[in-house]
Amino acid sequence: MGRKVTVATCALNQWALDFEGNLQRILKSIEIAKNRGARYRLGPELEICGYGCWDHYYESDTLLHSFQVLAALVESPVTQDIICDVGMPVMHRNVRYNCRVIFLNRKILLIRPKMALANEGNYRELRWFTPWSRSRHTEEYFLPRMIQDLTKQETVPFGDAVLVTWDTCIGSEICEELWTPHSPHIDMGLDGVEIITNASGSHQVLRKANTRVDLVTMVTSKNGGIYLLANQKGCDGDRLYYDGCAMIAMNGSVFAQGSQFSLDDVEVLTATLDLEDVRSYRAEISSRNLAASRASPYPRVKVDFALSCHEDLLAPISEPIEWKYHSPEEEISLGPACWLWDFLRRSQQVCEAVRSGNEEVLADVRTIVNQISYTPQDPRDLCGRILTTCYMASKNSSQETCTRARELAQQIGSHHISLNIDPAVKAVMGIFSLVTGKSPLFAAHGGSSRENLALQNVQARIRMVLAYLFAQLSLWSRGVHGGLLVLGSANVDESLLGYLTKYDCSSADINPIGGISKTDLRAFVQFCIQRFQLPALQSILLAPATAELEPLADGQVSQTDEEDMGMTYAELSVYGKLRKVAKMGPYSMFCKLLGMWRHICTPRQVADKVKRFFSKYSMNRHKMTTLTPAYHAENYSPEDNRFDLRPFLYNTSWPWQFRCIENQVLQLERAEPQSLDGVD
């Protein structure tokens, strides 16, 4: 009697509303799974329409085209003799659900709606979908006529049920359900479900992969069983990068690991596992068995099919592996590069993919550079064709910075331009002086703070105008077809405080590092020095961060970011995490930092720092409404579009909140003056 099952999961680079491309990638994954002997194939969440459709879910077209793709899948010979588990939106009794549609041999077996919707951070699923709230309950779903004509079924089960094949029992959960306090897999496992599948649309955040893997291994460690996780990969059309990491686990061990950063549009994982290993593992956990004896049963959909073969004694089984994690620095080097590639369709990774025979990537490269016979020989060669770097100097720029830019451009191979913006600045200020009869001065020359700031901003904004001019016409000037995207370079900490000029050189088409902290970026630069042999980065790393917008002092930089901000980047990162991740306002942040910084700051100093941060943050919050779309990598991102939803018009004096802080400081100073001695 057969007991070894071969199952498949996948990571697909699906694209919102790309129904044709999505269909082809789904079919390719099913074909690969079948060729490897799999008899069950799991795909990512909402893979038919693409996860990131957002308000397009409201449109009847999205539902219609999803069913059309489903019909094409059901009808295809590729999907015969394998249970296919695909994701799409379904409307049932005029309510829209995020569903799994499971079918076999031109028959729909079950439509399983999502029961716990992701609705925090970047996720807004409750805006478009309703969770299925009827646990262990199914209803009849009347199929659209186009599906009825194919399957010869009028209705199919819709709801919370499991599948029973001749040899095992299979249950589904969808993405967020794995992360909830009482996940469906708990009760399903207690009710005898041996294979649990999870279709995810889980985006990358630095250090998140560890949490995801720990969750899956803990599931199967406590309750036994086989767990398949599928995920979206790539850029789905917005700020998020979905990082794959598909996996297959059993009894607390991982048996198949998918890549986290890959240019392959279709990645399929398979494993052959012994169901008796699940049964023997569970049989000796007495606490689990006691709970299982009291478990409420799930509705079971009987399937005349087996995942195992009748004679499988000699079939080799998969061995457990140890999960290989990327360091945060590696994540920064790979994630934004893959995200950018999906926008362009960088470059070491691209060259490696071409060398390994990836024809799709090679075709994309040739389209981008507009040469049908081009094959990149090394990263510097490709970089010179797709990346233009530009150093825009002014009389306030140091020679050291210019040299660093030139040396780095040479080492990476970019097409590099150096220019001076002083004539443009002089022309713009000349117009102002002609109209007003006034000539503003820098503070170093006796001007006011208003004059000083305006003179800095005009330089920054002229750089933005020039960046877009060169993006549109620099290739034309070289006799090359096409145009360029403008890349932004503001990081998450600068954005959080608003330490940037609105519509300046932080304004761009996309920003690959806009969601990454200054601390992580410094670690990434150190990583690149070694990994990519870029010694020019060493002097950049050692140089103080500066905008170079104020006059030099004896030829040296007189302005630094941290002096301008009135706080260090390390402090800013702490403020950002407490504000967003820990959900703290001014008073609760002050109370938290009293303990965190008790050995280095007095309560008065902590209060002053918190007030300074919130005053500057609220004063500059309006800048977040125009923030360049950035790769999302940090949980304290201030990105205003969808992740960090807050007003941009504040009472920047925070009178009530700051008064609460002040009262607390006065109490502490009166009560324990002796405890503050020795704190500078």
C-alpha positions in Angstrom: 0.0 0.0 0.0 1.4 3.4 -1.0 2.4 5.8 1.8 5.0 8.1 0.1 3.6 11.3 -1.3 5.3 13.8 -3.6 3.9 17.3 -3.2 4.9 20.6 -4.9 4.7 24.3 -3.9 6.0 27.3 -5.8 7.0 30.9 -5.8 5.7 32.9 -8.9 6.5 36.4 -10.1 2.8 37.3 -10.7 1.8 40.8 -11.8 -1.4 42.5 -10.9 -3.9 42.3 -13.7 -1.4 40.5 -16.0 -3.9 37.7 -16.6 -2.1 36.3 -19.7 1.3 36.2 -18.1 -0.1 34.9 -14.8 -1.8 32.1 -16.6 1.3 31.0 -18.4 3.4 31.1 -15.2 0.8 29.0 -13.3 0.7 26.4 -16.2 4.5 26.3 -16.2 4.6 25.6 -12.5 2.1 22.8 -12.8 3.9 21.2 -15.7 7.2 21.3 -13.7 5.5 19.8 -10.6 4.0 17.0 -12.7 7.3 16.2 -14.4 8.9 15.8 -10.9 6.2 13.3 -9.9 4.0 15.6 -7.8 0.3 14.9 -7.4 -0.5 18.1 -5.5 0.5 21.6 -6.6 0.1 24.7 -4.4 0.4 28.3 -5.7 0.6 31.7 -4.1 -2.2 33.8 -2.8 -4.5 35.4 -5.4 -2.1 34.2 -8.1 -4.6 34.3 -11.0 -5.2 38.1 -10.8 -2.0 39.0 -8.9 -2.0 40.0 -5.3 -1.6 43.7 -5.7 -4.7 44.6 -7.6 -5.9 46.8 -4.7 -9.0 48.8 -5.7 -9.2 46.9 -9.0 -10.8 44.1 -6.8 -13.9 46.3 -6.8 -14.2 45.9 -10.6 -16.4 43.1 -12.0 -13.7 42.8 -14.7 -11.3 41.4 -12.2 -13.7 38.7 -11.1 -14.7 37.9 -14.7 -11.1 37.6 -16.0 -10.1 35.5 -13.0 -12.8 33.0 -13.9 -11.8 33.0 -17.5 -8.2 32.1 -16.4 -9.6 29.4 -14.1 -11.5 28.0 -17.1 -8.3 27.9 -19.1 -6.6 26.1 -16.3 -9.3 23.5 -15.8 -9.5 22.8 -19.5 -5.7 22.5 -20.0 -4.2 19.0 -20.4 -1.4 20.2 -18.2 -3.7 20.2 -15.1 -4.9 16.6 -15.5 -4.0 14.0 -12.9 -2.7 16.5 -10.3 -4.7 18.3 -7.6 -4.3 22.0 -8.4 -4.7 24.6 -5.7 -4.9 28.2 -7.2 -5.9 31.6 -5.7 -8.4 34.1 -7.0 -11.2 36.5 -5.8 -14.7 34.9 -5.7 -18.0 36.6 -5.1 -20.5 34.5 -3.1 -24.0 35.8 -2.4 -22.7 39.3 -3.4 -19.8 39.2 -0.9 -16.3 39.2 -2.2 -13.9 36.6 -0.7 -10.1 35.9 -1.1 -10.3 32.2 -2.1 -8.4 29.0 -2.9 -10.0 27.1 -5.7 -9.0 23.4 -5.7 -9.7 21.3 -8.7 -8.8 17.9 -10.2 -9.4 16.5 -13.6 -11.9 19.1 -14.7 -13.8 19.1 -11.4 -13.9 21.8 -8.8 -13.4 20.1 -5.4 -13.6 23.0 -3.0 -13.6 26.8 -2.9 -12.0 27.7 0.4 -12.4 31.4 1.5 -9.8 33.2 3.6 -10.9 33.4 7.3 -8.4 35.9 8.7 -7.5 38.9 6.6 -4.3 40.8 6.8 -5.1 44.4 7.7 -2.1 46.0 9.3 1.0 47.7 8.0 1.0 47.5 4.2 -2.1 45.3 4.1 -5.6 46.5 3.5 -7.5 43.2 2.7 -10.6 44.2 4.7 -11.0 47.1 2.2 -11.7 44.6 -0.6 -12.6 41.3 1.0 -14.8 39.9 3.8 -13.4 37.1 6.0 -15.3 33.8 6.1 -16.5 33.6 9.7 -18.3 30.2 9.7 -15.8 27.8 11.0 -16.2 24.1 9.8 -19.2 25.1 7.7 -19.8 24.9 3.9 -22.5 26.2 1.6 -23.4 25.5 -2.0 -21.6 27.8 -4.5 -23.3 28.1 -7.9 -20.6 28.1 -10.5 -20.6 30.6 -13.4 -21.9 29.1 -16.6 -18.5 29.2 -18.3 -17.2 26.8 -15.5 -20.4 24.7 -15.5 -19.9 24.0 -19.2 -16.4 22.6 -18.5 -16.9 20.8 -15.2 -20.6 19.7 -15.7 -21.1 20.8 -12.1 -23.8 23.2 -11.1 -22.7 23.7 -7.5 -19.5 23.0 -5.4 -18.7 23.3 -1.7 -17.8 26.8 -0.5 -16.4 27.3 3.0 -14.2 25.8 5.7 -13.6 22.1 4.8 -10.8 19.7 4.1 -10.1 17.2 1.4 -9.9 13.4 1.9 -8.0 11.4 -0.7 -7.6 7.6 -0.7 -4.4 7.9 1.3 -4.4 11.2 3.3 -6.2 14.3 4.4 -5.4 17.8 3.2 -6.3 21.2 4.7 -5.8 24.8 3.5 -4.9 28.0 5.2 -4.1 31.3 3.5 -1.2 33.6 4.4 -2.3 35.6 7.5 -4.0 32.6 9.0 -0.6 31.2 9.8 0.2 34.3 11.8 -2.9 34.4 14.0 -3.1 33.4 17.6 -5.3 30.4 16.9 -4.5 29.3 13.4 -6.7 26.8 11.4 -3.8 24.4 11.2 -4.1 23.7 15.0 -7.7 22.4 14.8 -7.1 20.8 11.4 -4.1 18.9 12.6 -6.0 17.7 15.7 -8.8 16.5 13.3 -6.3 14.2 11.4 -5.3 16.5 8.6 -1.8 15.4 7.6 -0.9 17.9 4.9 -1.5 21.6 5.5 -1.0 24.1 2.7 -0.5 27.9 3.0 -0.8 30.1 0.0 0.9 33.5 0.9 1.4 37.0 -0.4 4.1 37.8 2.1 6.4 40.7 1.3 10.0 41.1 2.3 11.1 43.1 5.3 14.7 42.9 6.6 15.1 39.9 9.0 11.5 38.7 8.4 12.5 35.4 6.8 13.6 34.0 10.2 10.1 34.6 11.6 8.4 33.0 8.7 10.5 29.8 8.9 10.2 29.6 12.7 6.4 29.7 12.4 6.2 26.9 9.9 8.7 24.6 11.7 7.0 25.3 15.0 3.6 24.3 13.5 4.9 20.9 12.5 7.0 20.4 15.6 4.1 20.8 18.0 1.4 19.0 16.0 3.3 16.9 13.5 2.4 16.8 9.8 3.5 18.2 6.5 3.3 21.9 5.7 3.6 23.5 2.3 4.1 27.3 1.9 3.8 29.0 -1.4 4.5 32.7 -1.9 4.5 35.5 -4.4 7.9 36.7 -5.6 9.1 39.9 -7.2 7.5 43.4 -7.6 3.8 43.1 -8.1 3.5 46.7 -9.3 4.1 48.9 -6.3 6.5 49.5 -3.3 6.6 45.9 -2.0 9.0 43.1 -2.9 7.6 39.6 -2.4 10.6 37.4 -1.5 9.5 33.9 -2.3 11.0 31.6 0.4 8.6 28.8 -0.5 9.2 25.8 1.7 8.1 22.3 2.6 8.4 21.1 6.2 7.5 18.0 8.2 7.6 17.2 11.9 9.6 20.3 12.8 12.2 20.0 10.0 12.6 21.7 6.6 12.8 19.5 3.5 12.8 22.0 0.7 13.9 25.7 0.7 13.0 28.1 -2.0 15.2 31.1 -2.9 14.5 34.5 -1.3 15.9 36.6 -4.2 15.8 35.2 -7.6 15.2 36.4 -11.2 13.4 33.2 -12.2 9.7 34.0 -12.7 8.7 30.4 -11.8 10.3 28.4 -9.0 8.9 25.0 -8.0 9.8 23.0 -5.0 9.0 19.3 -4.5 9.5 16.8 -1.8 8.7 13.1 -1.4 7.7 12.4 2.2 6.4 9.3 4.1 3.0 9.7 5.6 3.9 7.0 8.2 6.5 9.5 9.6 3.7 11.9 10.3 1.6 9.2 11.9 4.3 7.8 14.1 5.5 11.3 15.2 2.0 12.2 16.3 1.3 8.9 18.0 3.8 9.5 20.7 2.7 13.0 21.7 0.1 12.2 24.3 -0.9 15.8 25.0 -1.7 16.2 21.3 -3.7 13.0 21.1 -5.7 13.9 24.2 -6.7 17.2 22.5 -7.3 15.4 19.2 -9.8 13.0 20.9 -12.0 16.1 21.7 -11.6 17.9 18.4 -14.6 19.0 16.5 -14.6 17.4 13.0 -14.3 19.4 9.7 -16.6 18.8 6.8 -14.7 16.4 4.5 -14.7 16.5 0.7 -14.0 13.0 -0.7 -11.6 12.9 -3.6 -11.3 9.7 -5.7 -7.5 10.1 -6.1 -4.3 9.2 -4.3 -1.2 11.3 -3.7 0.9 8.1 -3.4 1.6 5.3 -5.7 0.5 1.7 -5.0 4.1 0.3 -5.1 6.5 2.9 -3.6 8.7 0.8 -1.3 11.8 1.7 -3.4 10.9 5.3 -4.0 13.6 7.6 -2.4 12.3 10.1 0.2 13.6 13.6 0.7 16.0 14.4 3.5 15.8 17.3 6.0 18.0 20.3 5.3 19.2 23.3 7.3 17.7 26.7 6.2 20.3 29.1 4.9 19.5 32.7 5.8 20.8 35.9 4.2 22.4 38.5 6.4 20.7 41.9 6.5 23.5 43.3 4.3 23.0 40.5 1.7 19.2 41.2 1.8 19.9 44.9 1.1 22.2 44.0 -1.8 19.7 41.6 -3.4 16.2 42.8 -2.6 16.3 46.3 -4.1 18.2 45.0 -7.1 15.5 42.4 -7.8 12.8 45.0 -7.2 14.6 47.4 -9.7 14.9 44.6 -12.2 11.2 44.1 -12.2 10.9 47.9 -13.0 13.4 47.7 -15.8 12.9 44.3 -17.1 21.7 45.6 -11.8 23.7 43.7 -12.4 25.9 41.1 -11.0 22.8 39.1 -10.3 21.5 39.6 -13.8 24.8 38.5 -15.3 24.8 35.4 -13.1 21.3 34.5 -14.3 22.4 35.0 -18.0 25.5 32.8 -17.5 23.3 30.1 -15.9 21.2 30.0 -19.1 18.1 32.0 -18.1 16.8 32.9 -21.5 14.0 35.1 -20.1 16.4 37.3 -18.3 18.7 37.5 -21.4 15.7 38.5 -23.5 14.8 41.2 -21.0 18.4 42.5 -21.0 18.4 42.8 -24.8 15.1 44.6 -24.8 16.3 47.1 -22.2 19.6 47.9 -24.0 17.8 47.7 -27.4 20.3 45.3 -28.9 19.0 41.9 -30.0 22.4 40.2 -30.1 23.8 41.7 -26.8 25.0 39.3 -24.1 26.5 40.9 -20.9 30.0 39.7 -20.2 30.3 41.0 -16.7 28.4 43.3 -14.3 30.5 46.4 -15.2 29.7 46.0 -18.9 25.9 45.8 -18.2 26.1 48.6 -15.7 27.7 50.9 -18.2 24.7 50.4 -20.5 21.8 50.8 -18.1 23.1 53.0 -15.3 24.1 56.7 -15.7 25.5 58.4 -12.6 25.8 62.2 -12.3 27.7 64.3 -9.8 26.2 67.8 -9.6 28.8 70.0 -8.0 28.4 73.5 -6.7 30.8 76.0 -5.1 29.7 74.4 -1.8 30.9 71.0 -2.8 34.2 69.6 -1.6 36.8 68.1 -4.0 36.9 65.0 -1.8 33.2 64.3 -2.6 33.7 64.8 -6.3 36.7 62.4 -6.2 34.7 59.7 -4.3 31.8 59.9 -6.9 34.2 59.6 -9.8 36.1 56.6 -8.3 33.0 54.7 -7.4 31.5 55.2 -10.9 34.8 53.8 -12.4 34.7 50.8 -10.1 31.0 49.9 -10.9 31.3 50.7 -14.6 28.5 53.3 -14.8 28.4 56.0 -17.5 29.4 59.0 -15.4 28.7 62.7 -15.8 30.2 65.5 -13.8 28.7 69.0 -14.0 28.5 72.3 -12.1 25.1 73.7 -11.1 26.4 77.2 -10.2 25.3 78.8 -13.5 21.8 77.6 -13.0 21.6 78.6 -9.4 22.9 82.1 -10.3 20.3 82.4 -13.1 17.4 81.5 -10.8 18.6 83.8 -8.0 19.1 86.5 -10.6 15.4 86.3 -11.5 14.5 86.6 -7.8 16.8 89.6 -7.3 15.5 91.3 -10.5 11.9 91.0 -9.3 12.4 91.8 -5.6 15.5 93.9 -5.5 16.8 91.7 -2.7 19.7 89.3 -2.7 19.6 86.6 0.1 22.8 85.6 1.9 23.9 82.4 3.6 24.1 82.5 7.4 27.9 82.2 7.1 27.8 85.5 5.2 25.4 87.3 7.6 22.0 86.1 6.3 19.0 85.0 8.3 17.9 81.4 8.8 15.2 81.9 6.2 17.7 83.1 3.6 20.1 80.3 4.5 17.4 77.6 4.0 16.1 79.1 0.8 19.6 79.2 -0.7 20.1 75.5 0.2 16.7 74.5 -1.2 17.2 76.2 -4.6 20.4 74.1 -5.1 18.6 70.9 -4.2 15.7 71.6 -6.5 17.8 72.6 -9.4 19.5 69.2 -9.1 16.1 67.5 -9.4 15.3 69.4 -12.6 18.7 68.6 -14.1 18.3 64.9 -13.1 15.1 64.6 -15.0 16.5 66.5 -18.0 19.5 64.1 -18.3 17.2 61.1 -17.7 15.2 62.1 -20.8 17.9 63.3 -23.1 21.4 61.9 -22.1 20.8 58.7 -24.1 19.6 60.7 -27.0 22.8 62.9 -26.8 24.8 59.6 -27.1 22.8 58.3 -30.1 21.1 55.6 -28.0 17.4 54.9 -28.0 15.2 55.2 -24.9 15.1 57.1 -21.6 16.2 56.6 -18.0 14.4 56.2 -14.7 15.6 58.7 -12.0 16.6 56.9 -8.8 16.1 58.6 -5.4 18.6 58.2 -2.5 16.8 59.5 0.7 16.8 56.8 3.4 14.0 56.0 5.9 15.5 58.1 8.7 15.9 61.2 6.6 12.3 60.8 5.5 11.0 60.2 9.0 12.4 63.5 10.2 11.7 65.3 6.9 15.4 66.0 6.5 15.1 66.6 2.8 13.8 69.4 0.5 10.4 68.9 -1.0 10.7 68.3 -4.7 14.5 68.2 -4.6 16.9 65.5 -5.6 15.1 63.1 -3.2 12.2 63.3 -5.7 12.6 60.6 -8.3 10.7 57.8 -10.1 11.7 55.1 -7.6 14.0 54.9 -4.6 15.7 51.5 -4.0 16.9 52.5 -0.5 14.1 54.7 0.7 12.8 52.1 3.1 16.2 51.2 4.7 17.7 52.8 7.8 21.0 54.7 7.9 22.4 52.1 10.3 21.6 49.2 7.9 22.9 51.2 4.9 26.2 51.8 6.6 26.5 48.0 7.3 25.5 47.4 3.7 28.3 49.7 2.4 30.8 47.8 4.5 29.5 44.5 3.1 29.8 45.8 -0.5 33.5 46.8 0.0 34.3 43.2 0.6 31.7 41.3 -1.5 31.9 43.4 -4.7 35.5 44.7 -4.4 34.6 48.4 -4.3 37.3 50.1 -2.3 36.0 53.6 -3.2 33.2 52.9 -0.7 35.7 52.9 2.2 36.2 56.7 2.0 32.5 57.3 1.5 31.8 55.2 4.7 34.4 57.2 6.7 33.2 60.6 5.5 30.6 62.5 7.6 27.2 62.5 6.1 26.6 66.0 4.6 24.3 67.7 2.1 27.1 70.2 1.1 24.6 73.0 0.5 26.2 75.6 2.7 29.5 77.5 2.0 32.8 75.6 2.7 35.1 76.8 5.5 38.7 77.0 4.3 37.8 74.5 1.6 36.3 72.0 4.1 32.7 70.9 4.7 31.2 73.0 7.4 27.8 71.3 7.4 26.8 67.8 8.6 23.5 66.0 8.6 23.5 65.2 12.3 24.3 68.8 13.3 21.5 70.0 11.0 19.0 67.6 12.5 20.0 68.1 16.1 20.2 64.4 16.7 22.2 61.4 15.6 21.0 58.8 13.0 21.2 56.1 15.8 18.8 58.2 17.9 16.6 58.8 14.9 16.3 55.0 14.3 15.2 54.5 17.9 12.6 57.3 17.6 11.3 55.7 14.4 10.8 52.3 15.9 9.1 53.6 19.0 6.8 55.8 17.0 5.7 53.3 14.5 6.4 49.7 15.7 5.8 50.3 19.4 2.9 52.8 18.6 4.2 55.5 20.9 3.3 59.2 21.1 5.5 61.9 22.7 4.7 61.1 26.4 4.9 57.3 26.1 8.2 57.6 24.1 9.6 59.9 26.8 8.7 57.3 29.5 10.3 54.5 27.5 13.5 56.4 26.8 13.8 57.3 30.5 14.6 53.7 31.1 16.5 53.0 27.9 18.8 56.0 28.3 19.0 56.3 32.1 22.8 55.8 32.2 23.5 58.5 29.5 20.8 61.2 29.8 19.0 63.0 32.6 15.2 63.2 32.4 15.5 66.8 31.2 17.8 65.7 28.4 15.5 62.9 27.4 12.5 65.3 27.4 14.4 67.8 25.2 15.3 65.1 22.7 11.8 63.7 22.4 10.3 67.2 22.0 12.9 68.1 19.4 12.1 64.9 17.4 8.3 65.3 17.5 8.5 69.0 16.7 10.6 68.4 13.6 8.7 65.3 12.6 5.3 67.0 12.7 6.6 70.1 11.1 7.9 68.1 8.1 5.2 65.4 7.9 3.7 67.1 4.8 6.8 66.0 2.9 5.7 62.4 3.2 2.7 63.0 0.8 5.2 63.5 -2.0 7.7 60.8 -1.0 9.2 58.9 -3.9 7.9 55.3 -4.1 10.5 53.2 -2.3 11.3 49.6 -1.8 9.7 48.6 1.5 12.3 47.1 3.9 11.8 48.6 7.3 8.8 48.4 9.7 9.1 52.0 10.9 8.9 53.5 7.4 7.0 56.8 7.3 5.7 56.1 3.8 2.4 58.0 3.6 0.8 56.2 0.7 -0.4 53.1 2.4 1.9 52.0 5.3 2.0 54.9 7.7 -1.4 56.6 7.6 -1.3 59.9 9.6 -2.3 63.5 9.2 0.2 65.9 7.6 -1.1 69.0 9.4 -0.2 69.0 13.1 -0.1 71.4 16.0 3.7 71.2 16.0 3.9 72.6 19.5 2.2 69.5 21.0 1.0 71.6 24.0 -0.9 68.9 25.9 1.6 66.1 25.3 4.7 68.2 26.0 3.1 69.6 29.2 2.6 66.0 30.4 6.3 65.3 29.7 7.3 68.6 31.5 5.3 67.7 34.6 6.9 64.3 34.8 10.4 65.8 34.5 9.7 68.3 37.3 8.4 65.5 39.5 11.5 63.4 38.9 13.8 66.4 39.4 12.1 67.2 42.8 11.9 63.6 44.0 15.4 62.2 43.2 18.0 64.8 42.6 20.6 62.6 44.1 20.0 59.9 41.5 20.9 62.3 38.7 24.3 63.1 40.0 27.1 62.0 37.7 24.8 61.9 34.6 26.2 64.4 32.0 
